[in-house]
Amino acid sequence: MSDQIKTLVDNAVFFLSSFGPISGVLLIYLESIIPILPLSVFIALNIITFGDVIVFLISLFATVLGCTTSFFFFRYFFSKKFRKFYKKDKVKQIEDLMKKLSRISFTNLTIILALPFTPAFLVNIAAGLSRMPAKRFLCACVIGKAFMVYFWGYVGTSLFESVTDITVLLKIGFMLISAYAISKTVSKKFDI
């Protein structure tokens, strides 16, 4: 079994390296839009292929690009239809949820996006359908995704061992506290 996995990884690394960093960008971009794709695996493959620093930048750029694509797609093509649907059928719970999403604080949104296991596609869709300001979403996405990409790059392929290691859990906690502190500072400075 381990030989098959090694062969699969070697083939994936060969494929990625033959197309260059654009293949890494495309993988991460698609993951941000298609929810069943595994971001952690793609970041690990990119690290093996291209190295740590370049992968961080590639992954951050691609995931932010994918999230904003999804956000604006739902904002411009579905939000009006969605509002008509829930107002027409008087679905009070959905209307209340959309109002809450529109008012979510910049800091809370940043933390949600920084959490490694948050389903980003749902956050992108919900933010796009709500009346959340695009500036708030984009800034939170850049800050939150930077920490999330760092997490997946740090954990890499040893997810189970990392999650059961207390030092890794402490680093994750530190990462979330850092995301919180940075988002508070940015929020005050830019009035987001």
N, C-alpha and C positions, 0 to 999 in steps of 0.2 A: 504493500500500500504506500509506504513512504517513497519507494522508487517511482511510483506513478505520479505522486505529488511533485517530486523533484523534477521529473520529466515535464510535467505540465508547467511548472514555474519556469524551467529553462526555456521552453518553447515560447511562453508569454514574454519573457525577458528578451529573447531573440527578436520576436515580432515587434515589441516596443522600440528596441534599439535600432531596428532597421528603418523605422519611420521617424525616429528622432523625438524630441520633446513634444511635438504637436500631437503625437499619439497619446501621450500622458495627459495633455490638456483635454483631448477629446474624450478619453475615458472618464475623467473626473466630471467634465461638463455633462455628459450623458447621465452619470449617476445622480446629478442634482435634479434631473428632470424625470428619470425613470426610477421609481422607488425600489424596485426589486434588485437593483445592482448594488454590490457590496463596496462601499467607499473604502473601508479598511483594507480590503484586498487590493484595490487599485492603488492606494497610496503605498502599500508595502511593495507592490510590483514596481512602482515608479522609483522608490528608494533603491531597490536592488539594481535597477537599470541605470538611473541617472545620478544618484547620490542625494545626500540630505538637503543641502541648501537649495539646489535647483528644484527639487521635488516640493519643498515647502512653498516656494514661489509659484510653481506651476499649479500645484493643487489649490492654493489659495485663490489665484486668479481664476482658475476654471470653475471652482465651486461657487465663487461669488457671481461669476458670469452666468452660470447655470441657474442659480437661485433668482437672480434679477430677471433673467429671461422668463422663468416661470411666473414670477410676480407680475411682470408687465403683461404677459400673455393673458393671465386671468383677469388682470385689471382692465385691459382694453377690450377683450373679447367676451367676457362672461359676467363681469360684475353688475352691469345694468340688468341683464336678463335674470341674474340671480336675485337681485333686489326686487324686481317685479314679481318673481316667483314667490318669495316669502312674504311680500306685502299683500299680494293678491290672495294668497291662501291664509293670510293672517297667522302665520306661524310665529308666534310671539317669542318662543325660545330662540329661534334662529336670529330674529331681529335683535334680541337682547345680547346674544353672543357676538354678533357683528359690531354692536356698539362697544362692547367690552374690548374686542380686538382692536378697534380703531383707537381706543384710549389707552392701550397697554403702554406702560412706561418704556422709555428707551433702554433703561437698565435691565428690566425684566425680559424684554425682547432679546437683548444681547446675551443674557444668561441662557435663555431657551435655545438660542442658536449655537451657543458654545458647548452645550451638553452633547457628548459624543453619540448618545443613543436617541436623540430627538429625531423624529422623522421629518427631515427638512422639507420634503415635498409637501407635506401637510401644512407646515408653517408658511411656505411660499404661497400656496393656494389660498389659505385663509387670509393672509395679509393682502394678497391681491384682490380678493373679493370684498374685503372690508374697505373702510375709508381711511385707513392708516396712511399717513403722509409717506410718500416714496422716500423722502430724505431720511426719515427715521428708520425705515426698513433697510435702506442701502448702507447707512452708517453702522447699524447694529449687525448687519450681515458681515461687513468687513472685519469688525472687531471680533464678533463671536466665532466666525469661521476660522480666523487666524488661530485661535486657541483650540478649536476642534481639529483642525488639520495637524497642529502640533501634537495633539493627543494621539491621533491615529498614526502619525509618523513615529512617535515615541513608542507606542505599544507595538506597532508593526504586526508581525505574524504570531506573536506569542500572547494573544488576548487572554486566554484563560489564566496563564501564569501571572500576567501583569495585574489582572483584576483581583487575584487572591493575594498579591504581595502588598503589605501595608505601606511600604514606601511609595509604591506607584499610586495607591489610593490617596496618600497625603499630597503627592504631586498634583493629582487631579483636583483635589480640594484647593490647593494653592493656585492652580490654573483658573478655577472658577472665581476665586476671590480676586485674582488679578483682573479677570474680565470684568467683574463687577466694579472694581475701582477705576479702571480705565473708562468704562462706560459712564460712570458718574462724572468724571472729569470732562469727558467729551460733551456730555449732556449739558453741563453748566456752561462750558466755554462756547458752544455753538447753539445753545437754546433749542435742543432737539426734544 
